[in-house]
Amino acid sequence: MTTSTQLIHLYKGELSVVVSTRGNVPAIVYWGSYLGESQLSDAMFLRPVLGGGIDFDAPLAIIPQHHDGWLGIPGLEGFRTDAGAMFAHLQISTTEKSNTAATFVLADKHAGLEARLHLQIDASEVLEVSATLRNTAKTAYNLQALRIALPIAASANELLTFGGRWAMEFGEHRTPWRDSTISLTNLRGRTSHEKCPLVFAGTNGFGEQHGEVWGCHLGWSGNFEIIADGVTEHHKHLLASERLVAGEIILQHGESYTAPTIYAVHSSNGLSKASQQFHRFARSLTQHRKISRPVILNTWEAVYFNHDFDTLSKLADAAARIGVERFVLDDGWFTGRRNDKSGLGDWTVDKTIWPDGLGKLIQHVSNLGLEFGIWFEPEMVNLDSELFRKHPDWALHDVNYELITGRNQLVLDMSREDVREYLFASISNLLDTHDIAYIKWDHNRDLVSAGAHAQTLGTYELLDRLKRKHPLVQFESCASGGGRIDFGILPYVDRFWTSDSNDPLDRAFIARGAKRLMPPELLGSHIASRTNHITKRSHSLAFRASTAIFGWLGIELNLLTATDDELVRLSDVIARYKILRPLLHYGNSFTEDHSDTNILVHGVSGADNQQTIVSVTRTNSGNSNHIDSIRISNLEPGSSYTLKPIYFGEPAFAPHRELPQWLTKQSFVLTGSQLQQIGFICPPLLPSSSFIVMIEKVVS
Ligand code: DGJ
């Protein structure tokens, strides 16, 4: 061990991160609330050396190493075929630092490895940690894992993780975390529906507005592993990394590997605040500043693969009449794509369906004053396609074994330049020759028998190139719904398709989970048919609209079969959404705890605190039709507020004789502190219904 000691204090706003360089590799010894300018000393963080073990207290380094006495999962694993077992012996060689960032170069001269470790607190108070490893020796180095370790305070006894399945993403899972280790491993080759690279750790019973919370997200759209180790050496910590398959990364002399960046947030006041920091970070990326987010009509659940000019142009007419601003032609427009068995890869307009090309429809849409968007699934190929017949070697499969298809398709090898070139030319050509404002970029199957590293970088590279060539075109990341929602792909896209389930009851849960990471305006949220095509449940338009407006709104139903009444009501929803859009898209999104687990409360507060919109959803029936008061935190305690309901149709009140007085009286004012301490009386709600309230500050 080196004997010189040094602490580096990084801070911004309410956050402090203290890094010790006492060991060979820097270690984060504190990550939490701002510590002020007081003097910090090493002794504050040195634990006693215990008997029966290594003769010093091993630090939890950012890249933990066995050589440094750490006996848990190491940060760096790899080998050379011409050497025996290899353990990393990285040591700091240079350090650069400011108040918000520190960069360390670490080297292991004997093993021929060099690492660059960078920590940075950005303007949104999100801590970013990134690492790059370089092979400086002559022989090849097989990298197995490069993990980053973040310490979590001992008081964080609970974990919140997310996952689910297709059409039910972002389910929240709470687990106790004491003397136990929990690992999330994703090998599906995309971010996945099943597991999310997102973990929050918090103090006992942490909630929406209370408790200390640490959040960690791995910005990566491929395979990953997050391990929450609550056992090793009594150092609670998270280890986050890309999950590599054996032999996936072999670094030749001079080559390097960059691990996905980790984004970490801390809050002393519950989950909502932690998520708001993730939101601020997402919003800080250039293309997510105040761009226009037009109301979309997506054709998928209206016509599926049944494309024809007459129907689609009439659909566009109906969409324009109700106030839609962008028409998105989904799957089914390209050569041979009459169902999901053929066509993927042949990105030319199908002449049998569109004898005059797409120009006529696009012109029609644009004459109506709408923008035009189109669907692609670039990384995929059907066996029944010209592309596969011509280039079977472009697909990721081993010719020695049986083919494994998913939705009848194979995955293209995105690491190949010729594949990317073909896709770039096909997509770019369509964008060059048509007036297209938006691409929905889908990815409908998992990867098997292949690593996802080069695949993921290949996709990022293609998106980046397209984005640079067509800077005004917006892209949506879709992967059978919400299978690719993460900060890795975020710099290249403008929107995420949150889920294939447009069922409002499912959405109440899916959106709640997705908003733990992404701000609402990036999450596509569509009003679909009364009877949902996946869950077969029926829901009122009011409920469908009340959940959908809290995202980037779209309509996804066949307007040509809608009744006149439905059309009038949809246009009313869209008109009111447009008025609320600045608040919904640029305000602070929050959630509130509620005593009844059948009641979900969330909302958005305007940046200037003048308006706060709150949604209360009853998911299921409960033991009582009374709903405990809805308490709203973070309003100005001394200011006065009025409350007004927003109805998107008949209110879904449970049987009652009288409603709360604030709903029936002309003027009813509550102060910010009353709303926080007492709350407002909630009317009785039917199951599967939402009630929306606008809380407005009284300007004296
Ligand atoms: C899956 C997407 O999530 C749907 O919205 C739709 O685009 C279909 N793919 C089309 O194949």
Boltz pocket constraint, residues with backbone or C-beta under 6 A from the ligand:
constraints:
  - pocket:
      binder: B
      contacts: [[A, 300], [A, 330], [A, 331], [A, 375], [A, 442], [A, 444], [A, 478], [A, 479], [A, 480], [A, 481], [A, 497], [A, 499], [A, 500]]
      max_distance: 6.0
